[in-house]
Amino acid sequence: MATSLNEGTPQWYVIHTYSGYENAVKTAIEQAAENRGMQDKIFELRVPTEEVTESKDGKEKTTERKIYPGYVIVNMIIDDESWHLVRNVRGVTGFIGTQTTAVPLTPAEIEKMGLNSETPSKVDAKADFAVDEAVVVLDGPLSGQFGTIVQVDAARQSAIVIVSMFGRETPVELSFSQIKREA
């Protein structure tokens, strides 16, 4: 018997998967929910990623990297039927929580992950950064680094920021939510 701390209420939960199967699990759960007519219980699945710009041999390459490898985030109402649907998808090892209780993310965790009802791009749309503006990186591996904006992409809500890494100035693409104006 599957239970949740807030049964009957849509909550964000974390599903543990085999590493490398996150996107396959997401697709399989979406397909299973559609096939069984359970879109009223399983609302949204996400595999959080971030763009990483790497410089190798003088060439820059932008790749997408999973922020939480081995995990899929799902907004759903948990009952026996929806719990079993998710648990029985190939590649799923379980929900984060106990053996029989899926524990939803806390409001603080939801906010930190940008899973609130407004999408991060809508929240950050007011952050109009400008070229040559000094900023500080708020999160990720460059957290605490200072940099200068060299390019702004308002449509994607991101900016190219020059930061100093290993004694060299390196351009890095960061979302508006990852930077703030230097005080």
LINBEL-V178789 format. One record per backbone hydrogen bond with DSSP energy under -1.0 kcal/mol. CO is the residue of the C=O (numbers start at 0). NH is the residue of the N-H. E is the energy in kcal/mol with one decimal. If there is no record, write none. Layout:
co=CO nh=NH e=E
co=CO nh=NH e=E
This chain:
co=2 nh=101 e=-2.0
co=5 nh=8 e=-1.9
co=10 nh=75 e=-2.5
co=11 nh=104 e=-2.8
co=12 nh=73 e=-2.7
co=13 nh=95 e=-2.5
co=14 nh=71 e=-2.2
co=15 nh=92 e=-2.9
co=15 nh=93 e=-1.2
co=17 nh=20 e=-2.1
co=20 nh=24 e=-2.8
co=21 nh=25 e=-2.4
co=22 nh=26 e=-2.4
co=23 nh=27 e=-2.5
co=24 nh=28 e=-2.6
co=25 nh=29 e=-2.3
co=26 nh=30 e=-2.5
co=27 nh=31 e=-2.6
co=28 nh=32 e=-2.7
co=29 nh=33 e=-2.0
co=30 nh=34 e=-2.8
co=31 nh=35 e=-2.0
co=32 nh=37 e=-3.4
co=33 nh=36 e=-1.0
co=37 nh=40 e=-2.0
co=37 nh=41 e=-2.3
co=40 nh=76 e=-3.0
co=43 nh=74 e=-3.0
co=45 nh=72 e=-2.9
co=47 nh=66 e=-2.5
co=49 nh=64 e=-3.1
co=51 nh=62 e=-2.9
co=53 nh=60 e=-2.9
co=55 nh=58 e=-1.9
co=58 nh=55 e=-2.8
co=60 nh=53 e=-3.2
co=62 nh=51 e=-3.4
co=64 nh=49 e=-2.5
co=67 nh=70 e=-1.6
co=69 nh=16 e=-3.1
co=71 nh=14 e=-3.3
co=72 nh=45 e=-3.0
co=73 nh=12 e=-3.2
co=74 nh=42 e=-2.4
co=74 nh=43 e=-1.4
co=75 nh=10 e=-2.4
co=78 nh=82 e=-2.7
co=79 nh=83 e=-2.4
co=80 nh=84 e=-2.0
co=81 nh=85 e=-2.2
co=82 nh=86 e=-2.8
co=83 nh=87 e=-1.9
co=85 nh=88 e=-1.6
co=88 nh=91 e=-2.1
co=90 nh=17 e=-1.8
co=93 nh=15 e=-3.5
co=95 nh=102 e=-2.2
co=99 nh=2 e=-2.3
co=100 nh=97 e=-2.1
co=105 nh=109 e=-2.6
co=106 nh=110 e=-2.4
co=107 nh=111 e=-2.4
co=108 nh=112 e=-2.1
co=109 nh=114 e=-2.7
co=110 nh=113 e=-1.0
co=118 nh=122 e=-1.9
co=119 nh=123 e=-2.6
co=123 nh=126 e=-2.1
co=125 nh=127 e=-1.6
co=126 nh=128 e=-1.1
co=129 nh=132 e=-1.5
co=132 nh=148 e=-2.3
co=133 nh=181 e=-2.4
co=134 nh=146 e=-2.6
co=135 nh=179 e=-1.8
co=136 nh=143 e=-3.0
co=139 nh=142 e=-1.7
co=141 nh=144 e=-2.5
co=144 nh=136 e=-2.8
co=146 nh=134 e=-2.6
co=147 nh=161 e=-3.0
co=148 nh=131 e=-3.3
co=150 nh=159 e=-2.6
co=152 nh=157 e=-2.1
co=156 nh=175 e=-2.8
co=157 nh=152 e=-3.1
co=158 nh=173 e=-2.8
co=159 nh=149 e=-2.9
co=159 nh=150 e=-1.3
co=160 nh=171 e=-2.4
co=161 nh=147 e=-1.6
co=162 nh=169 e=-3.6
co=164 nh=167 e=-1.9
co=167 nh=164 e=-3.2
co=169 nh=162 e=-2.7
co=171 nh=160 e=-3.1
co=173 nh=158 e=-2.7
co=174 nh=177 e=-2.0
co=175 nh=178 e=-1.1
co=177 nh=137 e=-3.9
co=179 nh=135 e=-2.6
